Every structure is written in structure tokens, then in C-alpha cells.
Amino acid sequence: MKKTVPSYETKELREFAEVLRGRRTIELFLQTPVPDELVHEAIEAATWAPNHHVTEPWRFYLLGENTLTQALDLCREIVAAKKGERAGEFKRESWSAKPGWVVVTCRHSDDELLAREDYAACCAATQNFMLYLWKAGVGSKWTTGDIARDARFLDILGIDGEREFVVGLVWYGYPKLTPTQSRKGLSEVMVQLP
């Protein structure tokens, strides 16, 4: 019996590639709430990211109303200290328009190699989270601004800075506007070695 080689060209593969190519960083969101169940499913999918020795170094913190208010006040304070009160108020106002907030953290490790592997795994998990949401029509923005490195932010979240650090703050919601984008061609980013 003759064996046939399966074709890698499938509808599902093309659709998957479109999800990958189509995902965009969203700046402006509609105020339509994203269902909690969808966010929970996205987090569960995120945890299937590759991680060496199955360390699962990530944690996902969903910000409730009280925590969000404290985070917005801290944001205003950080920006006001650098750029003045008016800029601080503007930043707080623009951040308050982000409908969903999740903070992704990574556990600390004294082992330098493990620390790098765990951070890479948390980045992959964050991408999984964002791609899952994107497939469901929900946009996101991954940010690592000053607030993510501020010890007061960790205190607001109840995070022990000796045990974990912030990989990113991800805002999510239904896009008000989806920007266009392009990437370098394959010949500019790939090197074929003999």
C-alpha cells in the first residue's frame, strides 16, 4: 500500500496563520465588558506555553475595581512626578478607559539560566493569552511601563517582590480601532545555514 504524505496546506493552518498575522496592539477599546469566562479560558490556554521542566513560573492577576483605582492613582502619581500634575491626570484618564487589566508575573530564581528560561516561558504564556483573546475578537496591549517596575504597584497587588516580578501589564477589550501593520520580509530575518 502506497503511503501518502499529508499536505501541510490546510484551511485550519491558513486560519491559524491569519490569527498570528492579524493580531495587533490595541490602543483604543470599546467599553463593552469582556466575559469573565472568556478571560479565564484565555488564561488557562496561556498556561500551555512551553516551559523547561514544566516549572509553570507564571501568575495572572486580574484587577478588580478597588485594585484598579489604586493602580490608576499610582499611575497618576508616577507620571506627575516626572511630567507634572496635568500629565499625570491625563495618563490616569487614558488608562481608566482600558476595560480589562491582567498583570502577568514570573517567579524569581537565583539560578541565572532558570531565571532566563522562566522569563521566556512567561512571555510565551502572555502571547498565548493575547492570541486566544484575539481569536475571540478581543484586542490587547502588553505594556511594561514605569508602573510595572514600581514596588508600590507590587504592594497594591499583594505581590512579594522577593518571590516574583512583573513581566507585563496586559490591557484587553473589544477594539475600537484596529491598526494596520507590516513586517520585514523573510529574507531579512532568516538565515539559512548549510
C-alpha positions as a Markdown table, in Angstrom:
| # | Residue | x | y | z |
|---|---|---|---|---|
| 1 | Met | 0.0 | 0.0 | 0.0 |
| 2 | Lys | 1.4 | 3.4 | -1.0 |
| 3 | Lys | 1.7 | 5.9 | 1.8 |
| 4 | Thr | 0.8 | 9.5 | 1.0 |
| 5 | Val | 2.5 | 12.5 | 2.6 |
| 6 | Pro | -0.1 | 14.7 | 4.2 |
| 7 | Ser | -0.2 | 18.2 | 2.9 |
| 8 | Tyr | 0.7 | 21.0 | 5.4 |
| 9 | Glu | -1.5 | 23.3 | 3.4 |
| 10 | Thr | -4.8 | 23.2 | 5.2 |
| 11 | Lys | -7.7 | 25.6 | 5.9 |
| 12 | Glu | -7.0 | 25.4 | 9.6 |
| 13 | Leu | -3.3 | 26.2 | 9.2 |
| 14 | Arg | -4.1 | 29.2 | 7.0 |
| 15 | Glu | -6.7 | 30.4 | 9.5 |
| 16 | Phe | -4.1 | 30.0 | 12.3 |
| 17 | Ala | -1.6 | 32.0 | 10.4 |
| 18 | Glu | -4.2 | 34.7 | 9.9 |
| 19 | Val | -4.7 | 34.9 | 13.7 |
| 20 | Leu | -0.9 | 35.2 | 14.2 |
| 21 | Arg | -0.5 | 37.8 | 11.4 |
| 22 | Gly | -3.7 | 39.7 | 12.3 |
| 23 | Arg | -3.1 | 40.3 | 16.0 |
| 24 | Arg | -2.4 | 44.0 | 16.7 |
| 25 | Thr | -1.6 | 46.1 | 19.7 |
| 26 | Ile | -4.8 | 47.9 | 20.5 |
| 27 | Glu | -4.7 | 51.4 | 22.0 |
| 28 | Leu | -8.5 | 52.3 | 21.9 |
| 29 | Phe | -11.1 | 50.0 | 23.3 |
| 30 | Leu | -14.9 | 49.9 | 23.3 |
| 31 | Gln | -16.4 | 49.9 | 26.8 |
| 32 | Thr | -18.2 | 46.6 | 26.2 |
| 33 | Pro | -17.2 | 44.2 | 29.0 |
| 34 | Val | -15.3 | 41.1 | 28.1 |
| 35 | Pro | -17.0 | 38.0 | 29.6 |
| 36 | Asp | -15.0 | 36.7 | 32.7 |
| 37 | Glu | -15.3 | 33.1 | 31.3 |
| 38 | Leu | -13.5 | 34.1 | 28.2 |
| 39 | Val | -10.7 | 35.7 | 30.1 |
| 40 | His | -10.4 | 32.6 | 32.4 |
| 41 | Glu | -10.3 | 30.4 | 29.3 |
| 42 | Ala | -7.6 | 32.6 | 27.8 |
| 43 | Ile | -5.5 | 32.3 | 31.0 |
| 44 | Glu | -5.9 | 28.5 | 31.0 |
| 45 | Ala | -4.8 | 28.4 | 27.4 |
| 46 | Ala | -1.9 | 30.6 | 28.2 |
| 47 | Thr | -0.6 | 28.1 | 30.8 |
| 48 | Trp | 0.1 | 25.7 | 28.0 |
| 49 | Ala | 3.1 | 27.7 | 26.9 |
| 50 | Pro | 6.4 | 25.8 | 26.7 |
| 51 | Asn | 8.4 | 25.9 | 29.9 |
| 52 | His | 11.5 | 24.0 | 30.6 |
| 53 | His | 11.0 | 21.2 | 33.2 |
| 54 | Val | 7.3 | 22.3 | 33.4 |
| 55 | Thr | 8.2 | 25.0 | 36.0 |
| 56 | Glu | 5.0 | 27.0 | 35.3 |
| 57 | Pro | 6.6 | 30.2 | 36.7 |
| 58 | Trp | 3.7 | 32.5 | 35.8 |
| 59 | Arg | 0.9 | 34.0 | 37.8 |
| 60 | Phe | -2.0 | 36.0 | 36.3 |
| 61 | Tyr | -3.6 | 38.8 | 38.5 |
| 62 | Leu | -7.0 | 40.1 | 37.4 |
| 63 | Leu | -7.5 | 43.6 | 38.8 |
| 64 | Gly | -10.8 | 44.3 | 40.4 |
| 65 | Glu | -12.4 | 47.8 | 40.9 |
| 66 | Asn | -10.6 | 48.6 | 44.2 |
| 67 | Thr | -7.2 | 47.4 | 43.0 |
| 68 | Leu | -7.7 | 49.2 | 39.7 |
| 69 | Thr | -8.5 | 52.5 | 41.4 |
| 70 | Gln | -5.2 | 52.2 | 43.4 |
| 71 | Ala | -3.2 | 51.4 | 40.3 |
| 72 | Leu | -4.7 | 54.3 | 38.4 |
| 73 | Asp | -3.8 | 56.7 | 41.3 |
| 74 | Leu | -0.3 | 55.3 | 41.4 |
| 75 | Cys | 0.0 | 55.8 | 37.6 |
| 76 | Arg | -1.1 | 59.4 | 38.0 |
| 77 | Glu | 1.5 | 59.9 | 40.8 |
| 78 | Ile | 4.4 | 58.4 | 38.8 |
| 79 | Val | 3.6 | 60.4 | 35.7 |
| 80 | Ala | 3.0 | 63.6 | 37.7 |
| 81 | Ala | 6.4 | 63.3 | 39.4 |
| 82 | Lys | 8.1 | 63.1 | 36.0 |
| 83 | Lys | 6.0 | 65.4 | 33.8 |
| 84 | Gly | 3.7 | 67.4 | 36.1 |
| 85 | Glu | 0.2 | 67.2 | 37.5 |
| 86 | Arg | -1.6 | 67.8 | 34.2 |
| 87 | Ala | 0.3 | 65.0 | 32.5 |
| 88 | Gly | -0.5 | 62.7 | 35.5 |
| 89 | Glu | -4.2 | 63.4 | 35.3 |
| 90 | Phe | -4.2 | 62.9 | 31.5 |
| 91 | Lys | -2.5 | 59.5 | 31.9 |
| 92 | Arg | -4.9 | 58.4 | 34.7 |
| 93 | Glu | -7.8 | 59.3 | 32.5 |
| 94 | Ser | -6.5 | 57.5 | 29.4 |
| 95 | Trp | -5.6 | 54.4 | 31.5 |
| 96 | Ser | -9.0 | 54.4 | 33.1 |
| 97 | Ala | -10.5 | 53.8 | 29.6 |
| 98 | Lys | -8.8 | 50.3 | 29.5 |
| 99 | Pro | -11.7 | 47.9 | 30.2 |
| 100 | Gly | -9.7 | 44.9 | 31.3 |
| 101 | Trp | -6.4 | 44.5 | 33.2 |
| 102 | Val | -4.3 | 41.5 | 33.9 |
| 103 | Val | -0.8 | 41.5 | 35.3 |
| 104 | Val | 1.5 | 38.6 | 34.4 |
| 105 | Thr | 4.3 | 37.9 | 36.8 |
| 106 | Cys | 7.2 | 35.5 | 36.9 |
| 107 | Arg | 8.8 | 33.9 | 39.9 |
| 108 | His | 12.3 | 35.0 | 40.8 |
| 109 | Ser | 15.2 | 32.4 | 40.6 |
| 110 | Asp | 18.8 | 32.7 | 41.9 |
| 111 | Asp | 19.7 | 30.3 | 39.1 |
| 112 | Glu | 20.5 | 32.6 | 36.1 |
| 113 | Leu | 19.7 | 30.0 | 33.5 |
| 114 | Leu | 16.4 | 29.0 | 35.1 |
| 115 | Ala | 15.5 | 32.7 | 35.5 |
| 116 | Arg | 16.0 | 33.3 | 31.8 |
| 117 | Glu | 14.0 | 30.2 | 30.8 |
| 118 | Asp | 11.2 | 31.1 | 33.2 |
| 119 | Tyr | 11.0 | 34.7 | 31.9 |
| 120 | Ala | 10.9 | 33.4 | 28.3 |
| 121 | Ala | 8.1 | 30.9 | 29.3 |
| 122 | Cys | 6.1 | 33.8 | 30.9 |
| 123 | Cys | 6.5 | 35.8 | 27.7 |
| 124 | Ala | 5.2 | 32.9 | 25.7 |
| 125 | Ala | 2.3 | 32.5 | 28.1 |
| 126 | Thr | 1.5 | 36.2 | 27.7 |
| 127 | Gln | 1.5 | 35.8 | 23.9 |
| 128 | Asn | -0.8 | 32.7 | 24.2 |
| 129 | Phe | -3.2 | 34.8 | 26.3 |
| 130 | Met | -3.3 | 37.6 | 23.8 |
| 131 | Leu | -3.7 | 35.3 | 20.8 |
| 132 | Tyr | -6.6 | 33.4 | 22.4 |
| 133 | Leu | -8.4 | 36.7 | 23.1 |
| 134 | Trp | -7.6 | 37.9 | 19.6 |
| 135 | Lys | -9.2 | 34.8 | 18.0 |
| 136 | Ala | -12.3 | 35.7 | 20.1 |
| 137 | Gly | -12.4 | 39.3 | 18.8 |
| 138 | Val | -10.8 | 40.8 | 21.9 |
| 139 | Gly | -7.7 | 43.1 | 21.4 |
| 140 | Ser | -4.9 | 43.7 | 23.9 |
| 141 | Lys | -1.9 | 45.8 | 24.7 |
| 142 | Trp | 1.1 | 44.4 | 26.6 |
| 143 | Thr | 2.9 | 47.2 | 28.4 |
| 144 | Thr | 6.0 | 47.2 | 30.7 |
| 145 | Gly | 6.0 | 50.9 | 31.7 |
| 146 | Asp | 7.3 | 52.5 | 34.9 |
| 147 | Ile | 4.4 | 51.2 | 37.0 |
| 148 | Ala | 5.4 | 47.6 | 36.3 |
| 149 | Arg | 8.8 | 48.2 | 37.9 |
| 150 | Asp | 7.5 | 50.2 | 40.9 |
| 151 | Ala | 7.5 | 48.4 | 44.3 |
| 152 | Arg | 4.3 | 50.3 | 45.2 |
| 153 | Phe | 2.5 | 48.5 | 42.3 |
| 154 | Leu | 3.5 | 45.2 | 43.8 |
| 155 | Asp | 2.2 | 46.3 | 47.1 |
| 156 | Ile | -1.1 | 47.2 | 45.6 |
| 157 | Leu | -1.4 | 43.8 | 44.0 |
| 158 | Gly | -0.2 | 42.0 | 47.2 |
| 159 | Ile | 2.8 | 40.6 | 45.4 |
| 160 | Asp | 6.0 | 39.7 | 47.3 |
| 161 | Gly | 8.7 | 41.3 | 45.2 |
| 162 | Glu | 11.3 | 38.9 | 46.6 |
| 163 | Arg | 9.3 | 36.0 | 45.1 |
| 164 | Glu | 8.1 | 37.3 | 41.7 |
| 165 | Phe | 8.3 | 40.3 | 39.3 |
| 166 | Val | 6.0 | 41.8 | 36.7 |
| 167 | Val | 6.5 | 40.5 | 33.2 |
| 168 | Gly | 3.8 | 42.8 | 31.8 |
| 169 | Leu | 0.5 | 44.5 | 32.3 |
| 170 | Val | -1.9 | 43.5 | 29.6 |
| 171 | Trp | -5.0 | 45.7 | 28.9 |
| 172 | Tyr | -7.7 | 43.9 | 26.9 |
| 173 | Gly | -11.1 | 44.7 | 25.5 |
| 174 | Tyr | -13.0 | 44.9 | 22.2 |
| 175 | Pro | -11.1 | 47.1 | 19.7 |
| 176 | Lys | -12.5 | 50.5 | 18.8 |
| 177 | Leu | -9.8 | 50.7 | 16.1 |
| 178 | Thr | -7.5 | 48.0 | 14.7 |
| 179 | Pro | -4.3 | 49.5 | 13.1 |
| 180 | Thr | -2.6 | 48.1 | 10.1 |
| 181 | Gln | 1.0 | 46.9 | 10.3 |
| 182 | Ser | 3.7 | 45.2 | 8.2 |
| 183 | Arg | 6.8 | 43.1 | 8.9 |
| 184 | Lys | 10.1 | 42.7 | 7.3 |
| 185 | Gly | 10.3 | 40.0 | 4.6 |
| 186 | Leu | 11.5 | 36.5 | 5.3 |
| 187 | Ser | 14.8 | 37.2 | 3.5 |
| 188 | Glu | 15.6 | 40.0 | 6.0 |
| 189 | Val | 15.0 | 37.9 | 9.2 |
| 190 | Met | 16.0 | 34.4 | 8.2 |
| 191 | Val | 19.5 | 32.9 | 7.7 |
| 192 | Gln | 19.7 | 29.5 | 6.0 |
| 193 | Leu | 22.8 | 27.7 | 7.1 |
| 194 | Pro | 24.5 | 24.9 | 5.2 |
